[in-house]
Amino acid sequence: MPNVLIRDVPSDDLEQIRSAATERGMSLQAYLRDAVHAQAAHLRRRAALAQTAERLRGRPGVPEDERRAVLDAVADAHAERADELTDRSTT
């Protein structure tokens, strides 16, 4: 895996990051590696969304009643799954 060196980090910033890592029981390296990974994942998602938006540009939108039906079905599925997990944790 490649290494990264960051120069000229302000001491206040570094101390804040060290404190956050300590609070999570992590080394500074692990904390920063996770932060870099999270940022890369965010950038990949943004790129995928931009690509999808470009692909859909000019196409008609989904009718509101269909959109609402899908969102309601997703909410119902989430609630059902939460109930399953709650039942599982109490047994």
Backbone atoms as SQL, in Angstrom:
CREATE TABLE atoms (id INTEGER PRIMARY KEY, chain TEXT, resi INTEGER, resn TEXT, atom TEXT, x REAL, y REAL, z REAL);
INSERT INTO atoms VALUES
  (1, 'A', 1, 'MET', 'N', 0.835, -1.167, 0.000),
  (2, 'A', 1, 'MET', 'CA', 0.000, 0.000, 0.000),
  (3, 'A', 1, 'MET', 'C', 0.886, 1.239, 0.000),
  (4, 'A', 2, 'PRO', 'N', 0.520, 2.258, -0.753),
  (5, 'A', 2, 'PRO', 'CA', 1.340, 3.475, -0.771),
  (6, 'A', 2, 'PRO', 'C', 1.268, 4.226, 0.563),
  (7, 'A', 3, 'ASN', 'N', 2.283, 5.005, 0.805),
  (8, 'A', 3, 'ASN', 'CA', 2.333, 5.868, 1.990),
  (9, 'A', 3, 'ASN', 'C', 2.082, 7.305, 1.574),
  (10, 'A', 4, 'VAL', 'N', 1.575, 8.101, 2.518),
  (11, 'A', 4, 'VAL', 'CA', 1.309, 9.513, 2.265),
  (12, 'A', 4, 'VAL', 'C', 1.972, 10.316, 3.376),
  (13, 'A', 5, 'LEU', 'N', 2.622, 11.399, 3.009),
  (14, 'A', 5, 'LEU', 'CA', 3.238, 12.296, 3.981),
  (15, 'A', 5, 'LEU', 'C', 2.565, 13.655, 3.830),
  (16, 'A', 6, 'ILE', 'N', 2.090, 14.182, 4.928),
  (17, 'A', 6, 'ILE', 'CA', 1.443, 15.502, 4.898),
  (18, 'A', 6, 'ILE', 'C', 2.317, 16.461, 5.695),
  (19, 'A', 7, 'ARG', 'N', 2.764, 17.511, 5.058),
  (20, 'A', 7, 'ARG', 'CA', 3.641, 18.488, 5.707),
  (21, 'A', 7, 'ARG', 'C', 2.839, 19.713, 6.131),
  (22, 'A', 8, 'ASP', 'N', 3.389, 20.436, 7.065),
  (23, 'A', 8, 'ASP', 'CA', 2.880, 21.741, 7.482),
  (24, 'A', 8, 'ASP', 'C', 1.440, 21.700, 8.000),
  (25, 'A', 9, 'VAL', 'N', 1.128, 20.690, 8.791),
  (26, 'A', 9, 'VAL', 'CA', -0.191, 20.612, 9.425),
  (27, 'A', 9, 'VAL', 'C', -0.163, 21.526, 10.643),
  (28, 'A', 10, 'PRO', 'N', -1.120, 22.442, 10.752),
  (29, 'A', 10, 'PRO', 'CA', -1.144, 23.324, 11.932),
  (30, 'A', 10, 'PRO', 'C', -1.266, 22.509, 13.225),
  (31, 'A', 11, 'SER', 'N', -0.485, 22.899, 14.254),
  (32, 'A', 11, 'SER', 'CA', -0.459, 22.128, 15.502),
  (33, 'A', 11, 'SER', 'C', -1.829, 22.003, 16.144),
  (34, 'A', 12, 'ASP', 'N', -2.633, 23.053, 16.099),
  (35, 'A', 12, 'ASP', 'CA', -3.977, 22.977, 16.682),
  (36, 'A', 12, 'ASP', 'C', -4.817, 21.916, 15.968),
  (37, 'A', 13, 'ASP', 'N', -4.707, 21.870, 14.652),
  (38, 'A', 13, 'ASP', 'CA', -5.457, 20.875, 13.879),
  (39, 'A', 13, 'ASP', 'C', -5.001, 19.466, 14.240),
  (40, 'A', 14, 'LEU', 'N', -3.703, 19.271, 14.309),
  (41, 'A', 14, 'LEU', 'CA', -3.162, 17.953, 14.619),
  (42, 'A', 14, 'LEU', 'C', -3.575, 17.511, 16.019),
  (43, 'A', 15, 'GLU', 'N', -3.558, 18.435, 16.966),
  (44, 'A', 15, 'GLU', 'CA', -3.961, 18.097, 18.332),
  (45, 'A', 15, 'GLU', 'C', -5.434, 17.701, 18.386),
  (46, 'A', 16, 'GLN', 'N', -6.254, 18.404, 17.623),
  (47, 'A', 16, 'GLN', 'CA', -7.686, 18.076, 17.552),
  (48, 'A', 16, 'GLN', 'C', -7.882, 16.671, 16.988),
  (49, 'A', 17, 'ILE', 'N', -7.144, 16.349, 15.949),
  (50, 'A', 17, 'ILE', 'CA', -7.255, 15.024, 15.322),
  (51, 'A', 17, 'ILE', 'C', -6.724, 13.944, 16.257),
  (52, 'A', 18, 'ARG', 'N', -5.618, 14.219, 16.933),
  (53, 'A', 18, 'ARG', 'CA', -5.078, 13.253, 17.904),
  (54, 'A', 18, 'ARG', 'C', -6.103, 12.971, 19.002),
  (55, 'A', 19, 'SER', 'N', -6.751, 14.016, 19.478),
  (56, 'A', 19, 'SER', 'CA', -7.759, 13.849, 20.532),
  (57, 'A', 19, 'SER', 'C', -8.916, 12.988, 20.046),
  (58, 'A', 20, 'ALA', 'N', -9.368, 13.247, 18.826),
  (59, 'A', 20, 'ALA', 'CA', -10.472, 12.460, 18.267),
  (60, 'A', 20, 'ALA', 'C', -10.074, 10.995, 18.132),
  (61, 'A', 21, 'ALA', 'N', -8.848, 10.739, 17.701),
  (62, 'A', 21, 'ALA', 'CA', -8.370, 9.363, 17.565),
  (63, 'A', 21, 'ALA', 'C', -8.315, 8.684, 18.933),
  (64, 'A', 22, 'THR', 'N', -7.801, 9.390, 19.917),
  (65, 'A', 22, 'THR', 'CA', -7.703, 8.841, 21.269),
  (66, 'A', 22, 'THR', 'C', -9.083, 8.520, 21.827),
  (67, 'A', 23, 'GLU', 'N', -10.036, 9.421, 21.620),
  (68, 'A', 23, 'GLU', 'CA', -11.411, 9.195, 22.100),
  (69, 'A', 23, 'GLU', 'C', -12.009, 7.928, 21.509),
  (70, 'A', 24, 'ARG', 'N', -11.598, 7.581, 20.291),
  (71, 'A', 24, 'ARG', 'CA', -12.119, 6.384, 19.627),
  (72, 'A', 24, 'ARG', 'C', -11.241, 5.155, 19.877),
  (73, 'A', 25, 'GLY', 'N', -10.190, 5.351, 20.671),
  (74, 'A', 25, 'GLY', 'CA', -9.289, 4.233, 20.963),
  (75, 'A', 25, 'GLY', 'C', -8.477, 3.810, 19.755),
  (76, 'A', 26, 'MET', 'N', -8.153, 4.765, 18.901),
  (77, 'A', 26, 'MET', 'CA', -7.432, 4.468, 17.662),
  (78, 'A', 26, 'MET', 'C', -6.091, 5.181, 17.662),
  (79, 'A', 27, 'SER', 'N', -5.174, 4.630, 16.892),
  (80, 'A', 27, 'SER', 'CA', -3.925, 5.342, 16.658),
  (81, 'A', 27, 'SER', 'C', -4.207, 6.480, 15.685),
  (82, 'A', 28, 'LEU', 'N', -3.318, 7.453, 15.683),
  (83, 'A', 28, 'LEU', 'CA', -3.452, 8.569, 14.746),
  (84, 'A', 28, 'LEU', 'C', -3.442, 8.047, 13.308),
  (85, 'A', 29, 'GLN', 'N', -2.559, 7.091, 13.026),
  (86, 'A', 29, 'GLN', 'CA', -2.467, 6.529, 11.679),
  (87, 'A', 29, 'GLN', 'C', -3.774, 5.855, 11.270),
  (88, 'A', 30, 'ALA', 'N', -4.333, 5.038, 12.154),
  (89, 'A', 30, 'ALA', 'CA', -5.583, 4.340, 11.826),
  (90, 'A', 30, 'ALA', 'C', -6.722, 5.334, 11.628),
  (91, 'A', 31, 'TYR', 'N', -6.767, 6.349, 12.479),
  (92, 'A', 31, 'TYR', 'CA', -7.816, 7.369, 12.371),
  (93, 'A', 31, 'TYR', 'C', -7.732, 8.093, 11.027),
  (94, 'A', 32, 'LEU', 'N', -6.529, 8.506, 10.667),
  (95, 'A', 32, 'LEU', 'CA', -6.348, 9.225, 9.397),
  (96, 'A', 32, 'LEU', 'C', -6.576, 8.314, 8.197),
  (97, 'A', 33, 'ARG', 'N', -6.171, 7.053, 8.301),
  (98, 'A', 33, 'ARG', 'CA', -6.417, 6.102, 7.208),
  (99, 'A', 33, 'ARG', 'C', -7.921, 5.948, 6.995),
  (100, 'A', 34, 'ASP', 'N', -8.685, 5.829, 8.096),
  (101, 'A', 34, 'ASP', 'CA', -10.144, 5.733, 7.985),
  (102, 'A', 34, 'ASP', 'C', -10.735, 7.002, 7.370),
  (103, 'A', 35, 'ALA', 'N', -10.199, 8.157, 7.745),
  (104, 'A', 35, 'ALA', 'CA', -10.700, 9.426, 7.202),
  (105, 'A', 35, 'ALA', 'C', -10.434, 9.518, 5.697),
  (106, 'A', 36, 'VAL', 'N', -9.243, 9.097, 5.283),
  (107, 'A', 36, 'VAL', 'CA', -8.913, 9.111, 3.850),
  (108, 'A', 36, 'VAL', 'C', -9.812, 8.130, 3.101),
  (109, 'A', 37, 'HIS', 'N', -10.023, 6.950, 3.672),
  (110, 'A', 37, 'HIS', 'CA', -10.894, 5.952, 3.041),
  (111, 'A', 37, 'HIS', 'C', -12.330, 6.489, 2.910),
  (112, 'A', 38, 'ALA', 'N', -12.839, 7.119, 3.970),
  (113, 'A', 38, 'ALA', 'CA', -14.198, 7.675, 3.934),
  (114, 'A', 38, 'ALA', 'C', -14.309, 8.769, 2.870),
  (115, 'A', 39, 'GLN', 'N', -13.292, 9.607, 2.750),
  (116, 'A', 39, 'GLN', 'CA', -13.316, 10.663, 1.738),
  (117, 'A', 39, 'GLN', 'C', -13.290, 10.070, 0.335),
  (118, 'A', 40, 'ALA', 'N', -12.482, 9.043, 0.115),
  (119, 'A', 40, 'ALA', 'CA', -12.428, 8.390, -1.198),
  (120, 'A', 40, 'ALA', 'C', -13.769, 7.749, -1.540),
  (121, 'A', 41, 'ALA', 'N', -14.410, 7.105, -0.554),
  (122, 'A', 41, 'ALA', 'CA', -15.728, 6.505, -0.781),
  (123, 'A', 41, 'ALA', 'C', -16.748, 7.582, -1.132),
  (124, 'A', 42, 'HIS', 'N', -16.681, 8.706, -0.437),
  (125, 'A', 42, 'HIS', 'CA', -17.579, 9.837, -0.729),
  (126, 'A', 42, 'HIS', 'C', -17.380, 10.325, -2.164),
  (127, 'A', 43, 'LEU', 'N', -16.141, 10.467, -2.579),
  (128, 'A', 43, 'LEU', 'CA', -15.856, 10.932, -3.941),
  (129, 'A', 43, 'LEU', 'C', -16.341, 9.926, -4.991),
  (130, 'A', 44, 'ARG', 'N', -16.193, 8.622, -4.699),
  (131, 'A', 44, 'ARG', 'CA', -16.692, 7.611, -5.638),
  (132, 'A', 44, 'ARG', 'C', -18.214, 7.697, -5.766),
  (133, 'A', 45, 'ARG', 'N', -18.904, 7.880, -4.629),
  (134, 'A', 45, 'ARG', 'CA', -20.370, 7.996, -4.682),
  (135, 'A', 45, 'ARG', 'C', -20.791, 9.236, -5.458),
  (136, 'A', 46, 'ARG', 'N', -20.103, 10.350, -5.224),
  (137, 'A', 46, 'ARG', 'CA', -20.437, 11.580, -5.967),
  (138, 'A', 46, 'ARG', 'C', -20.242, 11.391, -7.465),
  (139, 'A', 47, 'ALA', 'N', -19.165, 10.717, -7.841),
  (140, 'A', 47, 'ALA', 'CA', -18.906, 10.464, -9.263),
  (141, 'A', 47, 'ALA', 'C', -19.990, 9.567, -9.851),
  (142, 'A', 48, 'ALA', 'N', -20.398, 8.536, -9.115),
  (143, 'A', 48, 'ALA', 'CA', -21.448, 7.631, -9.598),
  (144, 'A', 48, 'ALA', 'C', -22.770, 8.380, -9.742),
  (145, 'A', 49, 'LEU', 'N', -23.083, 9.250, -8.788),
  (146, 'A', 49, 'LEU', 'CA', -24.320, 10.040, -8.883),
  (147, 'A', 49, 'LEU', 'C', -24.278, 11.002, -10.073),
  (148, 'A', 50, 'ALA', 'N', -23.132, 11.619, -10.299),
  (149, 'A', 50, 'ALA', 'CA', -22.997, 12.529, -11.435),
  (150, 'A', 50, 'ALA', 'C', -23.148, 11.769, -12.753),
  (151, 'A', 51, 'GLN', 'N', -22.572, 10.575, -12.808),
  (152, 'A', 51, 'GLN', 'CA', -22.678, 9.754, -14.014),
  (153, 'A', 51, 'GLN', 'C', -24.137, 9.349, -14.247),
  (154, 'A', 52, 'THR', 'N', -24.831, 8.974, -13.191),
  (155, 'A', 52, 'THR', 'CA', -26.242, 8.595, -13.311),
  (156, 'A', 52, 'THR', 'C', -27.083, 9.792, -13.728),
  (157, 'A', 53, 'ALA', 'N', -26.835, 10.952, -13.132),
  (158, 'A', 53, 'ALA', 'CA', -27.579, 12.165, -13.489),
  (159, 'A', 53, 'ALA', 'C', -27.382, 12.501, -14.967),
  (160, 'A', 54, 'GLU', 'N', -26.163, 12.342, -15.443),
  (161, 'A', 54, 'GLU', 'CA', -25.876, 12.618, -16.859),
  (162, 'A', 54, 'GLU', 'C', -26.632, 11.642, -17.756),
  (163, 'A', 55, 'ARG', 'N', -26.633, 10.364, -17.364),
  (164, 'A', 55, 'ARG', 'CA', -27.336, 9.343, -18.142),
  (165, 'A', 55, 'ARG', 'C', -28.833, 9.613, -18.201),
  (166, 'A', 56, 'LEU', 'N', -29.383, 10.146, -17.119),
  (167, 'A', 56, 'LEU', 'CA', -30.830, 10.374, -17.052),
  (168, 'A', 56, 'LEU', 'C', -31.260, 11.745, -17.561),
  (169, 'A', 57, 'ARG', 'N', -30.298, 12.612, -17.831),
  (170, 'A', 57, 'ARG', 'CA', -30.619, 13.968, -18.283),
  (171, 'A', 57, 'ARG', 'C', -31.506, 13.914, -19.535),
  (172, 'A', 58, 'GLY', 'N', -32.593, 14.675, -19.493),
  (173, 'A', 58, 'GLY', 'CA', -33.493, 14.745, -20.632),
  (174, 'A', 58, 'GLY', 'C', -34.600, 13.709, -20.611),
  (175, 'A', 59, 'ARG', 'N', -34.525, 12.755, -19.706),
  (176, 'A', 59, 'ARG', 'CA', -35.599, 11.750, -19.604),
  (177, 'A', 59, 'ARG', 'C', -36.689, 12.278, -18.686),
  (178, 'A', 60, 'PRO', 'N', -37.908, 11.808, -18.902),
  (179, 'A', 60, 'PRO', 'CA', -38.991, 12.284, -18.033),
  (180, 'A', 60, 'PRO', 'C', -38.815, 11.765, -16.604),
  (181, 'A', 61, 'GLY', 'N', -39.295, 12.551, -15.634),
  (182, 'A', 61, 'GLY', 'CA', -39.204, 12.160, -14.235),
  (183, 'A', 61, 'GLY', 'C', -40.239, 11.091, -13.895),
  (184, 'A', 62, 'VAL', 'N', -40.079, 10.501, -12.738),
  (185, 'A', 62, 'VAL', 'CA', -41.026, 9.504, -12.253),
  (186, 'A', 62, 'VAL', 'C', -42.250, 10.253, -11.716),
  (187, 'A', 63, 'PRO', 'N', -43.440, 9.792, -12.059),
  (188, 'A', 63, 'PRO', 'CA', -44.636, 10.450, -11.526),
  (189, 'A', 63, 'PRO', 'C', -44.641, 10.425, -9.989),
  (190, 'A', 64, 'GLU', 'N', -45.169, 11.471, -9.386),
  (191, 'A', 64, 'GLU', 'CA', -45.130, 11.625, -7.933),
  (192, 'A', 64, 'GLU', 'C', -45.783, 10.457, -7.192),
  (193, 'A', 65, 'ASP', 'N', -46.904, 9.941, -7.700),
  (194, 'A', 65, 'ASP', 'CA', -47.570, 8.838, -7.001),
  (195, 'A', 65, 'ASP', 'C', -46.699, 7.573, -7.001),
  (196, 'A', 66, 'GLU', 'N', -45.978, 7.315, -8.097),
  (197, 'A', 66, 'GLU', 'CA', -45.072, 6.158, -8.145),
  (198, 'A', 66, 'GLU', 'C', -43.875, 6.372, -7.227),
  (199, 'A', 67, 'ARG', 'N', -43.356, 7.596, -7.232),
  (200, 'A', 67, 'ARG', 'CA', -42.223, 7.929, -6.365),
  (201, 'A', 67, 'ARG', 'C', -42.612, 7.732, -4.910),
  (202, 'A', 68, 'ARG', 'N', -43.761, 8.226, -4.522),
  (203, 'A', 68, 'ARG', 'CA', -44.243, 8.108, -3.145),
  (204, 'A', 68, 'ARG', 'C', -44.453, 6.635, -2.771),
  (205, 'A', 69, 'ALA', 'N', -44.995, 5.835, -3.696),
  (206, 'A', 69, 'ALA', 'CA', -45.227, 4.414, -3.424),
  (207, 'A', 69, 'ALA', 'C', -43.908, 3.687, -3.148),
  (208, 'A', 70, 'VAL', 'N', -42.880, 4.003, -3.905),
  (209, 'A', 70, 'VAL', 'CA', -41.573, 3.370, -3.704),
  (210, 'A', 70, 'VAL', 'C', -40.986, 3.799, -2.360),
  (211, 'A', 71, 'LEU', 'N', -41.044, 5.086, -2.057),
  (212, 'A', 71, 'LEU', 'CA', -40.496, 5.567, -0.792),
  (213, 'A', 71, 'LEU', 'C', -41.248, 4.972, 0.401),
  (214, 'A', 72, 'ASP', 'N', -42.569, 4.831, 0.273),
  (215, 'A', 72, 'ASP', 'CA', -43.353, 4.203, 1.343),
  (216, 'A', 72, 'ASP', 'C', -42.970, 2.736, 1.521),
  (217, 'A', 73, 'ALA', 'N', -42.761, 2.031, 0.410),
  (218, 'A', 73, 'ALA', 'CA', -42.367, 0.622, 0.483),
  (219, 'A', 73, 'ALA', 'C', -41.002, 0.471, 1.148),
  (220, 'A', 74, 'VAL', 'N', -40.078, 1.373, 0.850),
  (221, 'A', 74, 'VAL', 'CA', -38.753, 1.334, 1.469),
  (222, 'A', 74, 'VAL', 'C', -38.877, 1.603, 2.969),
  (223, 'A', 75, 'ALA', 'N', -39.676, 2.599, 3.338),
  (224, 'A', 75, 'ALA', 'CA', -39.871, 2.914, 4.760),
  (225, 'A', 75, 'ALA', 'C', -40.500, 1.731, 5.499),
  (226, 'A', 76, 'ASP', 'N', -41.475, 1.089, 4.872),
  (227, 'A', 76, 'ASP', 'CA', -42.110, -0.086, 5.488),
  (228, 'A', 76, 'ASP', 'C', -41.105, -1.222, 5.673),
  (229, 'A', 77, 'ALA', 'N', -40.265, -1.434, 4.669),
  (230, 'A', 77, 'ALA', 'CA', -39.252, -2.500, 4.760),
  (231, 'A', 77, 'ALA', 'C', -38.248, -2.200, 5.871),
  (232, 'A', 78, 'HIS', 'N', -37.860, -0.934, 6.010),
  (233, 'A', 78, 'HIS', 'CA', -36.937, -0.560, 7.081),
  (234, 'A', 78, 'HIS', 'C', -37.577, -0.786, 8.446),
  (235, 'A', 79, 'ALA', 'N', -38.834, -0.397, 8.590),
  (236, 'A', 79, 'ALA', 'CA', -39.540, -0.583, 9.860),
  (237, 'A', 79, 'ALA', 'C', -39.665, -2.071, 10.188),
  (238, 'A', 80, 'GLU', 'N', -39.991, -2.876, 9.177),
  (239, 'A', 80, 'GLU', 'CA', -40.113, -4.322, 9.379),
  (240, 'A', 80, 'GLU', 'C', -38.779, -4.923, 9.809),
  (241, 'A', 81, 'ARG', 'N', -37.709, -4.497, 9.173),
  (242, 'A', 81, 'ARG', 'CA', -36.378, -5.014, 9.524),
  (243, 'A', 81, 'ARG', 'C', -35.991, -4.574, 10.929),
  (244, 'A', 82, 'ALA', 'N', -36.311, -3.347, 11.294),
  (245, 'A', 82, 'ALA', 'CA', -36.013, -2.868, 12.651),
  (246, 'A', 82, 'ALA', 'C', -36.771, -3.692, 13.680),
  (247, 'A', 83, 'ASP', 'N', -38.034, -4.021, 13.381),
  (248, 'A', 83, 'ASP', 'CA', -38.816, -4.863, 14.285),
  (249, 'A', 83, 'ASP', 'C', -38.181, -6.250, 14.422),
  (250, 'A', 84, 'GLU', 'N', -37.724, -6.817, 13.305),
  (251, 'A', 84, 'GLU', 'CA', -37.074, -8.135, 13.343),
  (252, 'A', 84, 'GLU', 'C', -35.818, -8.092, 14.218),
  (253, 'A', 85, 'LEU', 'N', -35.031, -7.052, 14.049),
  (254, 'A', 85, 'LEU', 'CA', -33.792, -6.937, 14.822),
  (255, 'A', 85, 'LEU', 'C', -34.098, -6.732, 16.299),
  (256, 'A', 86, 'THR', 'N', -35.131, -5.964, 16.593),
  (257, 'A', 86, 'THR', 'CA', -35.523, -5.738, 17.990),
  (258, 'A', 86, 'THR', 'C', -36.004, -7.038, 18.611),
  (259, 'A', 87, 'ASP', 'N', -36.835, -7.787, 17.878),
  (260, 'A', 87, 'ASP', 'CA', -37.320, -9.079, 18.391),
  (261, 'A', 87, 'ASP', 'C', -36.161, -10.034, 18.637),
  (262, 'A', 88, 'ARG', 'N', -35.200, -10.049, 17.744),
  (263, 'A', 88, 'ARG', 'CA', -34.050, -10.958, 17.842),
  (264, 'A', 88, 'ARG', 'C', -33.194, -10.616, 19.066),
  (265, 'A', 89, 'SER', 'N', -33.061, -9.316, 19.370),
  (266, 'A', 89, 'SER', 'CA', -32.205, -8.917, 20.475),
  (267, 'A', 89, 'SER', 'C', -32.856, -9.146, 21.829),
  (268, 'A', 90, 'THR', 'N', -34.190, -9.313, 21.877),
  (269, 'A', 90, 'THR', 'CA', -34.867, -9.533, 23.159),
  (270, 'A', 90, 'THR', 'C', -35.060, -11.009, 23.474),
  (271, 'A', 91, 'THR', 'N', -34.706, -11.894, 22.537),
  (272, 'A', 91, 'THR', 'CA', -34.867, -13.327, 22.789),
  (273, 'A', 91, 'THR', 'C', -33.577, -13.966, 23.225);
